[in-house]
Amino acid sequence: MSDTPTAPRYSPLHDVHVALGAAFTDFAGWQMPVRYSSDLAEHHAVRTAAGIFDISHMAEIAVDGPDAAAFLDAALAGRLSAMAPGKAKYSLVLNEQGGIVDDLIVYRMSDTAFLVVANASNRFAVVEALQQRAGGVAGSGAFEVTIDDRTEQISLIAVQGPASAGILAATGGLIIEGLDELKYYAWGSGSFAGLELMVARTGYTGEDGFELYVPVEHAAALWAAITAAGEPLGLVPCGLAARDTLRLEAGMPLYGHELGVSIQPVQAGLGRVVVTDKPAFVGREAILAGPPEGAPVLVGLQAEGRRAARAEYPVFHGDTLVGEVTSGALSPTLGHPIAMAFVSPEASALGTVLDVDVRGTRIPATVVALPFYFPS
């Protein structure tokens, strides 16, 4: 398997972020902005107005050919052939053990063309899995498809928040066909200064929002135009720290925390993503068998006070260790600690009061339904 490059990667928008005074962090080998002003200010901007994010580290993989739909049905957990052109679907790449290699969004571009968007940390694993599966799945013959990793050519800008549609409509030089009618988990065509681009109504914050796919050489100009239109409407640049607390409030899993190769989808609350009545797909037998008896399941936890649990903090039920926190924070929107955790099934019922060990102090936390936050 190919390894992620060890030399730092830089977004096509890196110079823009430097000029804005961003603080940077390493994320899957990329130097990406973690914040520009404050985590709280950026988080609240997305909940009340809008934020603009650089997510150019995400991987874009084109799958084309007469067998593309059948191939993705066999290669991924969902039934992508049922999706109409212009739509998007959340799906999973599984291994033979039913574990999650990556979670991704798949866009149907036409009857014979799809765009697979994977996490930066799993770009090479997903490309390799697709290439291997193109040779056949569960005894099938090879699929007539081409797989083209276009990550190097595409920059990805997200605009998220209740004011996002109005901001894009006001952006000079940006024309989006049917913006007001564009549904959630769908995409449309657009242009910026005469250049064609793709606009999807998807996101990772729990708010209405859009993701714009633009050639790397035009990313900085598009960012500047959106920023100019958005600043009077409350738009601010946002980094990965705000993105993390936003997605946590929205109950959205993060690969490497809530998802991984040792976790089956049903354990993470994603059993609905897997279509088991397909004749064949990678991981099908393991999914039908299910995880081992007593395997941990993902729950939401909420507590009082200000002390927040963090990833890897142990979770107890009485004196018994029952699990571990995967993600946690003091919720900027709700004002109290929230967390996601894998716990044993007998400790997972809604309303169960558990204890999280926060640096040596047991903090009571109640099991609650996900997500923690719904947009108004």
C-alpha positions as CSV (number, residue, x, y, z in Angstrom):
1,M,0.0,0.0,0.0
2,S,1.2,3.5,-0.8
3,D,2.2,5.7,2.1
4,T,1.0,9.2,2.8
5,P,3.9,11.5,1.8
6,T,6.1,12.5,4.7
7,A,7.0,16.0,3.4
8,P,4.4,18.6,4.5
9,R,1.7,19.4,2.0
10,Y,0.3,22.9,1.5
11,S,-3.1,23.9,0.4
12,P,-3.4,26.0,-2.8
13,L,-4.8,28.6,-0.3
14,H,-1.8,28.5,2.0
15,D,-0.6,32.0,1.3
16,V,-4.1,33.3,1.9
17,H,-4.2,31.8,5.3
18,V,-0.7,33.2,6.2
19,A,-1.9,36.6,5.2
20,L,-5.0,36.2,7.5
21,G,-2.7,35.3,10.4
22,A,-3.9,31.7,10.7
23,A,-2.3,29.3,13.2
24,F,-1.5,26.0,11.5
25,T,-1.5,22.4,12.5
26,D,-0.5,19.1,10.8
27,F,-3.5,17.2,9.5
28,A,-2.8,14.0,7.6
29,G,0.5,15.5,6.4
30,W,-1.1,18.8,5.4
31,Q,-0.4,22.1,7.0
32,M,-3.9,23.4,7.5
33,P,-5.3,26.4,9.4
34,V,-6.5,25.4,12.9
35,R,-7.8,28.9,13.8
36,Y,-7.7,32.5,12.6
37,S,-9.1,34.4,15.6
38,S,-10.6,32.2,18.3
39,D,-12.2,28.8,18.2
40,L,-15.3,30.1,20.0
41,A,-15.8,33.1,17.7
42,E,-15.4,31.0,14.6
43,H,-17.8,28.3,15.9
44,H,-20.5,30.9,16.8
45,A,-20.1,32.6,13.4
46,V,-21.1,29.3,11.7
47,R,-24.1,28.8,14.0
48,T,-25.4,32.4,13.6
49,A,-24.1,33.6,10.2
50,A,-21.5,31.7,8.2
51,G,-17.9,30.5,8.1
52,I,-15.6,29.8,5.1
53,F,-13.4,26.8,5.4
54,D,-10.5,25.5,3.3
55,I,-10.9,21.8,3.0
56,S,-8.6,21.3,0.0
57,H,-6.9,18.4,1.8
58,M,-9.9,16.2,1.1
59,A,-9.3,13.6,-1.7
60,E,-11.3,13.7,-5.0
61,I,-11.4,10.5,-7.0
62,A,-13.3,10.2,-10.3
63,V,-14.8,6.8,-11.2
64,D,-15.9,6.7,-14.9
65,G,-17.1,4.0,-17.3
66,P,-20.0,1.9,-18.4
67,D,-19.8,-0.3,-15.2
68,A,-19.2,2.6,-12.8
69,A,-22.6,2.2,-11.0
70,A,-22.3,-1.6,-10.6
71,F,-18.7,-1.3,-9.6
72,L,-19.4,1.2,-6.8
73,D,-22.3,-1.1,-5.6
74,A,-19.8,-3.9,-5.2
75,A,-16.9,-1.7,-3.9
76,L,-18.8,0.3,-1.3
77,A,-21.4,-0.3,1.4
78,G,-24.3,1.5,-0.2
79,R,-26.4,1.1,-3.4
80,L,-24.9,3.9,-5.5
81,S,-26.7,2.7,-8.6
82,A,-30.0,3.9,-7.2
83,M,-28.8,7.5,-7.0
84,A,-29.8,9.9,-9.8
85,P,-27.4,12.2,-11.5
86,G,-27.1,15.4,-9.5
87,K,-27.4,13.7,-6.2
88,A,-25.0,12.8,-3.4
89,K,-24.8,9.9,-0.9
90,Y,-22.9,9.2,2.2
91,S,-21.2,5.8,2.0
92,L,-18.4,3.6,3.4
93,V,-15.4,1.7,2.2
94,L,-15.3,-1.6,4.2
95,N,-12.7,-4.3,4.5
96,E,-13.4,-8.0,4.4
97,Q,-13.9,-8.0,8.1
98,G,-16.6,-5.4,7.8
99,G,-14.4,-2.7,9.3
100,I,-14.4,0.9,8.0
101,V,-11.5,1.8,5.8
102,D,-13.1,5.3,5.2
103,D,-16.3,7.2,5.2
104,L,-16.9,9.3,2.1
105,I,-19.4,11.2,0.0
106,V,-20.2,10.0,-3.5
107,Y,-21.6,12.3,-6.2
108,R,-23.3,11.0,-9.3
109,M,-22.1,13.2,-12.2
110,S,-23.9,11.3,-15.0
111,D,-25.1,7.8,-15.8
112,T,-21.5,6.6,-16.1
113,A,-19.5,9.0,-14.0
114,F,-19.2,9.5,-10.2
115,L,-16.9,11.6,-7.9
116,V,-15.8,10.0,-4.7
117,V,-14.6,12.4,-1.9
118,A,-12.5,10.7,0.8
119,N,-10.7,11.8,3.9
120,A,-7.2,13.2,3.5
121,S,-5.8,10.6,5.8
122,N,-7.2,7.8,3.8
123,R,-6.7,9.1,0.2
124,F,-4.2,6.4,-0.7
125,A,-6.0,3.6,1.0
126,V,-9.2,4.4,-0.8
127,V,-7.6,4.8,-4.2
128,E,-5.8,1.4,-3.7
129,A,-9.0,-0.3,-2.6
130,L,-10.9,1.0,-5.6
131,Q,-8.2,0.0,-8.0
132,Q,-8.1,-3.5,-6.5
133,R,-11.8,-3.9,-6.5
134,A,-12.1,-2.8,-10.1
135,G,-10.5,-6.2,-10.9
136,G,-13.6,-8.0,-9.5
137,V,-15.5,-8.5,-6.3
138,A,-16.7,-11.9,-4.8
139,G,-16.0,-13.8,-8.0
140,S,-17.3,-11.2,-10.5
141,G,-15.3,-10.3,-13.5
142,A,-13.4,-7.1,-13.9
143,F,-15.4,-3.9,-14.1
144,E,-15.0,-1.6,-17.1
145,V,-14.1,1.5,-15.1
146,T,-11.3,4.1,-14.9
147,I,-10.2,5.4,-11.5
148,D,-8.6,8.8,-11.6
149,D,-7.2,10.5,-8.4
150,R,-7.8,14.2,-9.1
151,T,-6.9,15.5,-5.7
152,E,-3.9,17.5,-7.0
153,Q,-6.1,19.4,-9.5
154,I,-9.1,20.4,-7.2
155,S,-9.4,22.8,-4.4
156,L,-12.4,22.6,-2.1
157,I,-13.9,25.6,-0.3
158,A,-16.8,25.2,2.1
159,V,-19.3,27.9,3.1
160,Q,-21.4,26.8,6.1
161,G,-24.1,28.5,8.2
162,P,-27.6,30.0,7.9
163,A,-26.4,32.9,5.7
164,S,-24.4,30.7,3.3
165,A,-26.9,30.7,0.5
166,G,-27.3,34.5,0.6
167,I,-23.5,34.9,0.6
168,L,-23.0,32.8,-2.5
169,A,-25.8,34.5,-4.3
170,A,-24.1,37.9,-3.6
171,T,-20.6,36.8,-4.6
172,G,-19.4,38.7,-7.6
173,G,-18.6,36.6,-10.6
174,L,-20.2,33.5,-9.1
175,I,-23.2,32.1,-10.9
176,I,-24.9,28.9,-9.5
177,E,-27.7,27.4,-11.5
178,G,-30.8,26.9,-9.4
179,L,-29.2,27.8,-6.1
180,D,-32.4,28.3,-4.2
181,E,-33.8,25.0,-5.5
182,L,-30.7,22.9,-4.8
183,K,-31.6,20.2,-2.2
184,Y,-29.5,18.9,0.6
185,Y,-27.1,16.2,-0.6
186,A,-27.3,17.3,-4.1
187,W,-24.9,19.2,-6.4
188,G,-25.3,21.7,-9.2
189,S,-23.3,23.4,-11.9
190,G,-21.9,26.9,-11.6
191,S,-19.3,29.2,-12.9
192,F,-16.9,31.8,-11.5
193,A,-15.5,34.5,-13.8
194,G,-16.5,32.2,-16.7
195,L,-14.8,29.1,-15.2
196,E,-17.0,26.0,-14.7
197,L,-17.2,24.6,-11.2
198,M,-19.3,22.2,-9.1
199,V,-21.3,23.3,-6.1
200,A,-22.7,20.8,-3.6
201,R,-25.1,21.4,-0.7
202,T,-23.3,19.2,1.8
203,G,-21.2,19.9,4.8
204,Y,-19.8,18.8,8.2
205,T,-21.1,21.3,10.6
206,G,-24.8,20.6,11.2
207,E,-25.8,23.8,9.4
208,D,-27.0,24.5,5.9
209,G,-24.0,24.9,3.7
210,F,-22.2,24.4,0.4
211,E,-18.9,23.0,-0.9
212,L,-17.4,24.4,-4.0
213,Y,-15.0,22.3,-6.1
214,V,-12.7,24.6,-8.1
215,P,-9.4,24.1,-10.1
216,V,-6.5,24.9,-7.7
217,E,-5.3,27.8,-9.8
218,H,-8.6,29.7,-9.3
219,A,-9.1,28.9,-5.6
220,A,-7.6,32.1,-4.1
221,A,-9.7,34.3,-6.4
222,L,-12.9,32.5,-5.5
223,W,-12.0,32.7,-1.7
224,A,-11.5,36.4,-2.0
225,A,-14.7,37.0,-3.9
226,I,-16.8,35.0,-1.4
227,T,-15.1,36.8,1.5
228,A,-15.8,40.2,0.1
229,A,-19.5,39.3,-0.3
230,G,-19.8,37.6,3.0
231,E,-18.0,39.9,5.4
232,P,-21.0,42.4,5.6
233,L,-23.2,39.3,6.3
234,G,-21.1,38.0,9.2
235,L,-18.9,35.5,7.3
236,V,-15.5,34.7,9.0
237,P,-12.7,32.4,8.0
238,C,-12.8,29.2,10.2
239,G,-10.2,26.6,11.0
240,L,-10.1,22.9,11.9
241,A,-10.7,23.5,15.6
242,A,-14.1,25.1,14.9
243,R,-14.9,22.4,12.4
244,D,-14.3,19.8,15.0
245,T,-16.6,21.3,17.7
246,L,-19.3,21.9,15.0
247,R,-19.3,18.4,13.8
248,L,-19.2,17.0,17.3
249,E,-22.4,19.0,18.3
250,A,-24.0,17.6,15.1
251,G,-23.0,14.1,16.1
252,M,-21.0,13.5,13.0
253,P,-18.2,10.8,13.3
254,L,-14.6,11.6,12.6
255,Y,-12.3,8.9,11.1
256,G,-9.7,7.8,13.6
257,H,-12.0,8.6,16.5
258,E,-15.5,7.2,15.9
259,L,-14.6,5.2,12.8
260,G,-11.8,2.8,12.0
261,V,-10.9,-0.6,10.5
262,S,-11.7,-2.4,13.7
263,I,-15.2,-0.9,13.9
264,Q,-18.2,-2.2,12.0
265,P,-20.8,0.4,10.9
266,V,-23.6,-0.8,13.2
267,Q,-21.3,-0.2,16.2
268,A,-21.0,3.5,15.1
269,G,-24.7,4.0,14.5
270,L,-24.2,3.7,10.7
271,G,-25.9,0.3,10.1
272,R,-28.4,2.1,7.8
273,V,-25.6,3.1,5.4
274,V,-25.0,-0.6,4.5
275,V,-27.3,-2.2,2.0
276,T,-27.1,-5.9,2.8
277,D,-29.4,-7.2,0.1
278,K,-27.0,-6.4,-2.7
279,P,-25.7,-9.7,-4.2
280,A,-22.1,-8.9,-3.4
281,F,-19.9,-6.2,-1.8
282,V,-16.7,-6.2,0.1
283,G,-17.3,-7.0,3.7
284,R,-20.8,-8.4,3.2
285,E,-20.3,-11.8,5.0
286,A,-18.8,-10.1,8.0
287,I,-21.6,-7.5,8.1
288,L,-24.2,-10.2,8.0
289,A,-22.5,-12.0,10.8
290,G,-22.3,-8.8,12.9
291,P,-19.6,-7.7,15.4
292,P,-18.6,-10.0,18.2
293,E,-20.9,-10.3,21.1
294,G,-20.4,-7.5,23.6
295,A,-18.6,-5.3,21.1
296,P,-18.8,-1.6,22.1
297,V,-21.3,0.7,20.6
298,L,-21.1,4.5,20.1
299,V,-23.2,6.7,22.4
300,G,-23.6,10.4,23.1
301,L,-22.8,11.7,26.6
302,Q,-23.7,15.0,28.2
303,A,-22.6,16.4,31.5
304,E,-23.0,19.4,33.7
305,G,-20.3,22.0,34.7
306,R,-17.4,23.0,32.6
307,R,-14.9,20.1,32.7
308,A,-15.0,18.4,29.3
309,A,-14.0,14.8,28.5
310,R,-11.4,14.3,25.7
311,A,-10.5,11.5,23.5
312,E,-9.2,8.3,25.3
313,Y,-10.6,9.3,28.7
314,P,-12.0,6.2,30.4
315,V,-15.7,5.7,31.0
316,F,-17.1,3.8,34.1
317,H,-20.4,2.4,35.1
318,G,-20.1,2.2,38.8
319,D,-16.7,0.7,39.4
320,T,-16.6,-1.1,36.1
321,L,-14.6,0.2,33.2
322,V,-17.1,0.1,30.3
323,G,-15.6,2.2,27.5
324,E,-13.6,5.2,26.3
325,V,-14.4,8.6,25.0
326,T,-13.7,9.1,21.3
327,S,-14.4,12.9,21.0
328,G,-15.3,15.5,23.6
329,A,-15.6,19.2,24.2
330,L,-17.3,21.9,26.2
331,S,-20.1,22.6,23.6
332,P,-19.9,26.3,22.5
333,T,-23.5,26.3,21.5
334,L,-25.1,24.3,24.3
335,G,-22.8,25.5,27.1
336,H,-22.1,22.2,28.8
337,P,-19.8,19.2,28.1
338,I,-20.6,16.7,25.4
339,A,-18.8,13.7,24.2
340,M,-19.1,10.6,22.0
341,A,-17.8,7.3,23.5
342,F,-17.7,3.6,22.7
343,V,-19.2,1.7,25.7
344,S,-20.3,-1.8,26.3
345,P,-23.9,-2.6,25.2
346,E,-25.2,-3.0,28.7
347,A,-24.1,0.5,29.5
348,S,-25.5,2.1,26.3
349,A,-29.2,2.7,27.1
350,L,-30.5,6.2,26.9
351,G,-30.6,7.8,30.3
352,T,-27.9,5.6,31.8
353,V,-25.6,7.7,34.1
354,L,-22.0,6.9,33.6
355,D,-18.8,8.4,34.9
356,V,-16.0,9.8,32.8
357,D,-12.6,10.0,34.4
358,V,-11.4,13.6,33.7
359,R,-7.9,13.8,34.8
360,G,-8.5,11.8,38.0
361,T,-11.9,13.2,38.8
362,R,-15.1,11.2,38.1
363,I,-17.6,13.4,36.2
364,P,-21.2,12.0,35.9
365,A,-22.4,11.9,32.3
366,T,-25.8,10.8,30.9
367,V,-26.2,8.7,27.8
368,V,-28.2,10.8,25.3
369,A,-29.3,10.5,21.7
370,L,-27.2,11.9,18.9
371,P,-27.0,14.6,17.5
372,F,-26.6,17.0,20.4
373,Y,-27.6,20.0,18.3
374,F,-30.3,20.6,15.7
375,P,-30.3,23.8,13.7
376,S,-33.4,26.0,14.4
